[in-house]
């Protein structure tokens, strides 16, 4: 057998690209793991030490505890041989996995068996990586959940913390930042071993804080188990992900799990919708409330909003006459909400109001560019790429980019994702027809669903709204997506606005199991250049 690389070494990282953990992990005796699980460790495991944990045999490093979980079609126990060959020091599995191992050749490493190993992954990851150990240098952790605004709010938090002189990390949809190095991310939140490993890596690098998007998938699939957030934040709740949660009540209940004492120390909740009001009223952790509309009583309220360029300058009025003056250079009232939430989450973490205001004044932290989120590609015509992929987000994006210039038109290009909440498709079509002058319906990520059938659902909603409400919107069906973007640019005049919505920062389009290279920003920039329009510099995350 070839010599295995040292755990945490560059060779080990090169062997398993895309997985992150600290370079130095203090070994944890397997006996301590067994004690935490409440199970006896087999005699051959008496001297075994654990330096990592993985639920994927392809990312195992020497010294890892490999957790063999049941899957949709295969059990993780089927891959124990691969995990051991990669250096796994022990295996944790369930009864079904143990039976599979018993039928195969002898497993040369200790095997621990529990009823529900998935429930143990997060706590064990925290234990092995000491990601939030109380006796270590603390890493303040911010978690943002909600349907829309999670990504931008986490970018705002990290930007504000940097303006305060802190070193920050980020775990989110677009990228993972452990310091200054950006790494594209495939999931809104990685699996719990990677999350805990990343946080430990951030601590090792001397970072002060990290912000994380916490999706409902991350909570449902236990990707944030074992984490305790210093501050949790809630943006809003609108129809999305009902393919996973079935009803809005289930969707809300999943989000609400983040606002419990085992997951968060304190929270900031936006109460502009009924879900935020319910969350604030029923949470068992200390809550600060935020109203951006002024219609709901709250601890802090947005007042005095004034347009400034593409963005907004506004005031946050708080208890005891406390006031924060804030500016964001990003367009839309939703970015006012995102900026206000970010400011209050940092305030809730213990930053003094005077220091916070000084950072807001000196660095303008809420004008940071967020890839694929209201990202401006050109100014004449105004060309914007945004991730808006549900009804509420699409409506907000269209309202935000609508020009006040007489005679200007708003052209939108969008589609709907396959194998996802089908009920929102006609509603998205209707919203586009009401708020845009030209609606170009195309493909998003069809996945394994028929692309034409998806477009038909969206088109039906748009046509119905046009007919029943006597709307003047021009409706086009154009595919594939790159052709739809070129059509939008061909129709545009310098005074018009183009919004390409739904995919944002994404650089691959999945069609029938095949990933096709497609970046809306690149396609839009190329089409504009071909027509002789000036474009802005490319973002660093673009393909």
N, C-alpha and C positions, 0 to 999 in steps of 0.2 A: 504493500500500500504506500502511495506517495506520502511524504511528510505533510502534515496538516499545518496551515498557518496559525500563528498565535492569535487568540481571540482579540478582536478590536484592532488588529494591525491593518496597515494599508493593504497587505496581501489578502487578508480576510475580507475587507470591504470590496476589493476588486473582484473577488470570487463571487460576491453577492451584491452587485450594484443595486442601488435604490432602497437599501435598508440601512437604518441609522441606529447607532448606539455609541455610548462613550468608549474611549480608548481603554480606560482602566475601570474594571469592575471588581470590587472586592468579592472573592468567592463566597458563596453561600453553601454551607453543608447541606447535602440532600436530606440529612436527618431533620434539619430545620424546616425544609420544605414539607416533609412528611408531617411534622408537628403542626405546621400551619394548616395542613389539609385534614388533620385528624386521622391519618392512616399510618400503618407501620411501614417502614422501609425494609425491603428484602435484605437479607444479610450481606449479599455481594455489594450493596450500596453503602456500606458503613463509612467508607472513606471517600466517597464521591463528592465532588464540589461542583456547584453550578455557577456559571458566569454569564448566562444569557438565557433567553426563552424565545421560542418561535412556534407558531402554529402552521408554518409552511415549510415543508421539507426542503424546498429549494433555497430558503434563506437561513438554514441552520449553520451555525458556526461551532467550532470546537468548544466544548464545555456547556453547550445549550441543554436546557430541558425542552424536549420536543413534545408538544401537546397534540396528540392525535385525536381530532374531533370528528364526529359524524358529519358527512356532507350530503349534498342533494343526490349525488349519484355514487360517490365513493367514500369510504371511511378513511380518515387520516392514518389509521393503522396499516393500510395497504402500502404506505410510503415510509414505514419505519426503517426498512433496510437502507433506503436512500438517506434518511436522516442520520442513522448511525454511521454510514460511510462518510458523511460530511462532518462527523465529530460529535454528534449528540451524546451526552453523558448519561441521560436517563430519559424515560418516556412517561408521560401522564396520559391516561386514556380512561374510557368508560368500560362497562362490562362487555358491550358489543366489540369494542376494540381489543379487549383482552382475549376474547374468544377467537378473534381473527389471528391474533399473535400466537395463540396456543396451537392453531392449525398449521402454522408455518414453522420454519426452522427455529431453533432456539434463539431468542433475542439476547444479544451479548451485553446488554446494559439493563440496569434495574428498571422495572415497570411498576408505576404506582397507579392504582385504580380508584376512581371516585364516581359517584352517580352522575354528576353534571360537571364535567371538566370545563365547559365553556364559562361557567360561573366563577371559576377559579383563576382564569387567565389574567384578568385585570389586577386583582390583588397580588397574585404571584409576580407579575411584571413590576408592580410598585415595590415589592419586597426585594426582588433580585437587583433591580437597577437603582434602588433608593432614590427614585425620582422625586419624591416629596418627603424624604426623611427629615424629621423635626430637628435633628442635631446637625444637619448640614446647612450650608449657606442657602437661605430660602430663595426660591424662584417664584415670584408672584404670578399667578395664573388667572387669565381672564377668559371666560367662555361666552360666546354670543350665539344665541339661537333665535329662531323665528323663521318665517317663510322667505321674506325678502330682506336684503340689507345686511346679511351676516358678513359677507366678504368685505364690503366697504367699511363697515364698522370696525372690523379687526384691523384693517389697514390704518384707519384713523387712530385707533388706540395705540398701535405701535409707533405711528408718526408723532403723536403727542408725547408719548413716553421718551422718544428720542429727543424731542425738543426740550424735555426736562433733564436731559443729560444721561438717560438710562440706555443700557444695551438691551436689545429686545430680540425675541424670536417670534415666529409666526407658523401656525399649522393651518392650512386652509385649502380651498378648492383650487386655487391657481398655483400656489407654490408653497414650499416649506422653506423657512428661513431660520437657520441656526446661527445667528449673527448676520453677516453681510452676504453670505453665499446663497443665491436663489436656486431651488431645486424644484422642477415641475412636479406637481402632485396629481395622482390618478384618482384619489378619493377625497371627498370633502374632509373626512377624518380617516387616517390610516387605522389599521387594527391596533388593539391595545398594547401588544408588545412593542410595536414601533412607536406609539405615542409615548409610552413610558421611557423607551430608549432615547427618543428625541429630547425629552425634557431633561433626562440625565446628561445627555450630550451638551445641552444648553447650559446646564449648571457647571459642567466641566469647563466650558469655555468662558465662564465668568459672566454670563448674561444675568440681567436683573429681573426680567419679566418675559412672559410669552402670552400671546393672544391666539385663541383657537376658535374656529367655527365648529359649532356642535349641531349637526343635523339630526333630524328625527331618526334617520337610518343609523347614525352613530350611536344613539341611545338604544334603539331597538336591537341592534346587533352587538351591543355591549362593547363598543370600541372605546368608550370613555369610562369603563368600569375601573375602580381603584383610584380615580382622580378626585381631588377636592379643589374646586375652583375658589380662589379668593373672592372674585366677583363674577357673577353670572349676569348676562344681559338679555333682554327680550325685545325684539324689534316689532313684530306683528304676526298675525296668523291669517292667511287666506288660502283658498282652495289649491292644494297641491299634494302630491304623493298619496292620493287616496287609493292608488293601486296597492300600496303597502298597508295603509291604516284603515281602509274601508269607509270610515266616517270621519267628519270633522271632530267629533267628540273623542275618538280614539287618537287622532292626530294631536289634539290639544293635550290629552292625558300623557302622551309620550313626551311632549315638550316640557310639561309641568314636572316631570321627574327630575329635571335638572335643578329645580328650585326647591330642593329638599336638603335637610341638614347633612346627609351623607355625601352630597355632591357639591354643595356651595356654602360658603360662609355668609355671604350677603349678596344682594342682587339689586339691579336697576331694571324696572319694568316700564315699558312704554304703554300707556293706558288709552291710546287713541281708539282702539277697537274693543269689542266686548270680551274678547279672549284675554287681552292684557288686563282688563279690569277684573275678570274672574281670577286670573293668576295672582294679581297683587292682593286680592281679598282673601285668597286661600293658602298662600305660601306660609311655610313654617320657618323660613329664614328672614332675617331683617331685610325689609324692602324699601327702596327709594323709588318713588313714582315720577314719571315724566309724561307731560302732555304737550304735544306739539301743535294741537289744534286749539287749545284753550277751552274746549267744550267740556272737558272732564276735570274735576278737581284733582290736583296733584301736588306733590312736594315741589316740583320744578316745572315751570311752564315757559314755552317759547313765546316771546313777544317781540313786537317791533321788527318784523322781517322786512328787509328792503333789498330789492335786486341790486347786485353790484357785478357788472360784467355778466358772465355766464352764471355766476354763483349768487350767493345771498349773504348779507350781513344781518345778524339777529342777536337778540338778548335772551339769556336764560335767567328768569326770575325765580329765586328760591326762598326758603324759609328765613325769617328774620331779616328780610330786606336784602339778602345776599343776591348779587348780580354777577353774571358772567357775560362778557361781550365776545361774540364768536363770529368767525367768517369761514365760509367754505367756498372754494372756487368751482366746485362741481355743481352742475345744474340740477334743478328739481327740488320740490319740497321734501321728497324722501331723503335727499342728502342732508337737508337741515335736520331731519329726524335722526339720521345716522350720526351726524356730528354731535348733536346734543347728547345722544346716548353714550357715545365714546367719552365725551368730556365728563359726564356724571359717573361713568364706571371708573375712570381714573381718580376722580374725586373720592368715590366710595372706597378706593384702595388706600386712602390715607394721605393723599397729596394735599398740601395746604392750598386753599382757594387763591391766595395771592401769588403763589408760585405757579399755579395752573394758569392764571390770567397772564402772567408775564410770558409764559411759553406760548400761549395763544397769540399774544401781541407780537412777539419777536420772530416767530418761525412760520406763522400761517400753516400749521400742520394739517389742516383739513382741506388743503388744496393739493394734496398728494395725488398723483395719478394712480388709478387702480385698473390694472389691465382687464379689458373687456367689460368694464363697468362704466357706462356713460363715457366711453373712450372716444375722444374727438380725433378723427382721421384727417379732416379737411375743414376749412372755414367757408369757402365759396365754391360749390355749395357746402353748407354745413353737413358733414357726413359723420355719423355716430354709430358705434357698435356697442350693443348692450346685451346683457345676459337675460333680459326679461323673457321668461319662458312660461309664465302663467298669466291669467287674466288681469289680476291686480297690478302686477309688475309691468305688463304691457301698457295698460292704461296710464300708469304713472309716467312711464318713459315717453309715451306719445305726447302727453300734456307738457312734459318738461322741455321737449325739443321744439315744440310748435313756435314758429317765428311770428313776431308781431309785425313784420314788414308787410305792407300792403301788397297783395298779388303773389306772395310767396306760397308755395305748395309743400305739403308734407307727404313724402313717399316712404312707405314702410315695406320691408321685406322680412317675412317670418314664416315659420311652419310650426308643427307640433311633433313632439317626440313619440316614437312608436313604443308600443307595449307599456304605456304609462297612462295615467288618469285620462280616459277618453272623454269624460264628461265636460272637460274644460275646452275642448277643441272648438265647438260651435260658438261658445262664449268669447273665445279669443278672436274668432273671425268677426263677430258682431262688434266688439270693442274697436277693432282696427277700422271697420267700415264707418263707425261713428266719429273717430278722431283723426283719421288720415284722409288725404285727398286721393291718393293712389295707393291701392293695397295690392301687393304682389305676394301671392301665397305660393310657397315652395316647400322643399323638404328640410327637415331638421335632422335628427338621427332616427331613421326608420327602424333600426334594429332588425328584427326578423318579421316585422309587420309590412304589409303591402303599402308602399309609399303613396300610391294613387288613392287608396282608401283613406289614408290619413288626410291627404289634401282635400278630399271630398268632404270630410267631416268639417274641416275649417271653412271651406268654401260655402257649405250649406248655411252655417251661421252668419257669414257675411252677406250672402244673398238675401236671407230672410230679413236681416236688419235693414238692408237697402230698400227692399220692397215694402216692408211694413212701416218703415219710418220715413220713407221718401228721401233717402239720403242721396247725395250727389257723388259719392265716392266711385272712382274707377276701379274695377276689380279685375285682376289678371292672375292667371295660373301659369307659372313659369318654372321649369325644372330642367336640369339639376340646379342646385343652389348657386353655383358660381355664375351660371347663365342668368339667374334671377337678379343677382347683384349687378351684373353688367347691364341688364335691362333698366334697372333703377337709375344707374348713372347715365345711360343714354337718354332717359326722359328728363333728367334734372337740368335746371338752369342755375346760374350762379346764385340767385336769391332763394333757391329752394333748400329744403332739408331732406336728407336721406337717413332713415333709421334702419339698421340691419339688426334684428332682434332675435334672441333665443339661444345663441351659442356662445356669445361673449369671447372668452379667452381660449375656447377649445380649438384644437388643431387637428382633430381626427373626426371623421364622420363615419359612424358604423352602419353599414348596409349589408344585411344578410350575412352577418358574421365576419365581414371584411372591413378593416379600417382604412378609409380613404383620406389622404392628406387634404385638409380643407380648413383654412383659417379665414374667417370673415374679414378680418382686418387686412390681411394680405390681398385678398380678392378685391376688396373695396379700394384699397390704395392703388392696385394695379389698374383697375378699371378707370379710376379718376385720372391717373397719370396718362393713360392712353388717350383720354379725351382732352388732354392739355390743361387740366386743373392742377393747381398746386396742392400738395399734401404735406402734412406735418411729419416729423421724424418718427421712425418705427419704434414701438415699445420693445423693451428688452426680452419680453417673454414670447414675442411672436416667433413663429416658425420661419 
